[in-house]
Amino acid sequence: MQKFNVSCAECRLYVAEDGTHVDDDDYLKTLPPQTLFILLQEKEKMVTDFDYYYNLIRSCKKDYIDTGLAAKDFLSTNFKEKFQVFQKYIEAANDAKTMLSERTQDPAWFEGLEPSEKTKEQSMSKRVKERMRGYFYKTKSALQSSELYIHSRNGRGKKLIDQFLLDLRKLLESNKYNEGYFNRHDNITRMCNENGLFECGGLWNNQRCTYDGEHVINPYRTREERIIFQTWNLDHKIELSRSVVPMILKAIERLGQATVQCTSCKKIAGESYIEADRYYLQIFTRENLKLVHIVCHYKGKHDIQSDVYTLCKKCLVSQMIQS
């Protein structure tokens, strides 16, 4: 400290700007002219400009800073479990609007939807119809692009496929495109509970979802959940493209044979018809559809097959009378 004409043997020298301790002459020589220093006795503590202003701000905003530090410490362990707790509180806060139905009651939920959609139930029913129409047109496209449809002798294959598609559409329309599946007010066919909560059905070959309590959603609660619900799939356990459509084509091909076995009575019949009702159940109904979270939607091949379903005239008439 001789350079500074200081006699205190226990003193320490610091650079005022950043608090760097100057403890040897070599470092001291590297500092530029007019550098400001602070000289402290042994028991004194160095406080830089940054420390001063930080402490000043902290003293004014102590509660906010302490809360932030506590939150950071809280979330540093068992984050997944704690997030689930937060999610429950958020859901509880939104539950007040969940049971509202009219557009005028919860306008935020209807943002981005057609003005004609006046209630949440009407909107959710429309979403089901869109999916059902999608399955119909997917089936129609596959059948009408088949070799049987395009190159059939005397146009017989084309005629039979067109008739089958007409029968399929009539069944779909008579059941109103199963619009009740997503409608929480439909006590008979809905897939949710009375509040609109949907649960994942799990992989196509499982009885239930293995993600206990995690794969659930209520699209009636918020606009965001309504949008996310679009990623949930109505999964065909017997696959539409890989199994159902090929079996429909095979059944139609058999109608051209002289004798065909009736699926119902098992008798051989000279005049047979395709059993549209059976394929309708596999394409459009809960008999073969399972609502699943995107994680549980298995896109690989399902180890389950459709079959050839044909009816003799007697069984067809009997089926029509019963329906």
Stockholm file with secondary structure:
# STOCKHOLM 1.0

chainA/1-323         MQKFNVSCAECRLYVAEDGTHVDDDDYLKTLPPQTLFILLQEKEKMVTDFDYYYNLIRSCKKDYIDTGLAAKDFLSTNFKEKFQVFQKYIEAANDAKTMLSERTQDPAWFEGLEPSEKTKEQSMSKRVKERMRGYFYKTKSALQSSELYIHSRNGRGKKLIDQFLLDLRKLLESNKYNEGYFNRHDNITRMCNENGLFECGGLWNNQRCTYDGEHVINPYRTREERIIFQTWNLDHKIELSRSVVPMILKAIERLGQATVQCTSCKKIAGESYIEADRYYLQIFTRENLKLVHIVCHYKGKHDIQSDVYTLCKKCLVSQMIQS
#=GR chainA/1-323 SS CGGGTCCCTTCEEEETTTCCEECSHHHHHHSCTTCCEEEECTTCCCCCHHHHHHHHHHHHSHHHHHHHHHHHHHHTSSHHHHHHHHHHHHHHHHHHHHTCCBTTTCGGGGTTSCTTCCBHHHHHHHHHHHHHHHHHHHHHHHHHTSHHHHSCGGGHHHHHHHHHHHHHHHHHHHTGGGGGGGCTTCTTTCSSCTTCCEECCCSTTSSSCSSTTTSEECTTTCHHHHHHGGGSEEEESSCIIIIIHHHHHHHHHHTTSSCEECTTTCCEESSEEECHHHHHHHHHSTTTEEEECGGGCCCSCCSCCCCCCEEEHHHHHHHHHHC
#=GC SS_cons         CGGGTCCCTTCEEEETTTCCEECSHHHHHHSCTTCCEEEECTTCCCCCHHHHHHHHHHHHSHHHHHHHHHHHHHHTSSHHHHHHHHHHHHHHHHHHHHTCCBTTTCGGGGTTSCTTCCBHHHHHHHHHHHHHHHHHHHHHHHHHTSHHHHSCGGGHHHHHHHHHHHHHHHHHHHTGGGGGGGCTTCTTTCSSCTTCCEECCCSTTSSSCSSTTTSEECTTTCHHHHHHGGGSEEEESSCIIIIIHHHHHHHHHHTTSSCEECTTTCCEESSEEECHHHHHHHHHSTTTEEEECGGGCCCSCCSCCCCCCEEEHHHHHHHHHHC
//
